[in-house]
Amino acid sequence: VLLGLRQRARPLALPVEDEITLLLCGSQKSLANGMPMAKALFGGYAALGLLVLPMLAFHQAQLLAGAILARRYGARSAVPPQAD
């Protein structure tokens, strides 16, 4: 999903700030949307935790990928130190 969003952002010539917003906010919806939906669909199911376990793992992977991207974007925009 991240690669797809990035490939779509580049031809639009978005500013870097908008590209960052698209990448970090556009892909991280699994847990916020999935948990209520899973509870509505499988609320009476005793093993609901087992059903949502892959979604929880995917969400953690999204957060890790977002942290890596944020660090890379931050390093790109960092001002180099000046010599005294």
C-alpha positions in Angstrom: 0.0 0.0 0.0 2.8 2.4 0.8 4.6 1.8 -2.5 1.3 2.3 -4.4 0.6 5.5 -2.6 4.1 6.8 -3.2 3.9 5.9 -6.9 0.7 7.8 -7.2 2.0 10.8 -5.3 5.1 11.4 -7.5 3.4 12.0 -10.8 1.1 14.5 -9.1 4.2 16.6 -8.1 2.9 17.0 -4.5 5.0 19.0 -2.1 7.1 16.8 0.2 4.8 17.7 3.2 1.7 16.4 1.3 3.5 13.3 0.2 4.5 12.5 3.8 0.9 13.1 4.9 -0.4 10.8 2.2 2.0 8.0 3.0 1.7 8.1 6.8 -2.0 8.8 7.1 -3.4 7.2 3.9 -2.3 3.7 4.8 -2.9 3.4 8.5 -6.5 2.5 8.8 -6.6 -1.2 9.5 -7.0 -1.2 13.3 -9.3 1.8 13.6 -11.7 0.5 11.0 -11.2 -3.3 11.4 -11.8 -3.7 15.1 -15.3 -2.3 15.2 -16.2 -4.1 12.0 -14.9 -7.4 13.4 -16.8 -6.9 16.6 -20.0 -6.2 14.7 -19.6 -9.2 12.5 -18.2 -11.7 15.0 -19.2 -10.2 18.3 -20.7 -13.4 19.7 -17.8 -15.6 18.5 -15.7 -16.8 21.4 -12.4 -16.7 19.5 -12.7 -13.2 18.3 -9.1 -12.5 19.4 -7.8 -15.1 17.1 -9.7 -13.6 14.2 -8.2 -10.1 14.7 -4.7 -11.3 15.5 -3.5 -10.9 11.9 -5.0 -7.4 11.8 -3.1 -6.5 15.0 0.2 -7.8 13.5 -0.4 -5.9 10.3 -1.1 -2.7 12.2 2.2 -3.1 14.1 4.0 -3.5 10.8 2.3 -0.4 9.5 3.5 1.6 12.5 7.0 0.3 12.1 7.1 1.1 8.4 5.7 4.6 9.2 8.5 5.1 11.8 11.2 4.2 9.3 9.7 6.5 6.6 9.4 9.3 9.1 13.1 8.9 10.1 14.1 8.9 6.4 12.0 12.0 5.6 13.4 13.7 8.7 17.0 13.0 7.7 16.3 14.4 4.2 15.1 17.7 5.5 17.6 18.0 8.4 19.7 21.1 8.2 23.5 20.2 8.1 25.4 21.5 11.1 27.5 24.6 10.5 31.2 24.7 11.2 32.3 27.1 14.0 
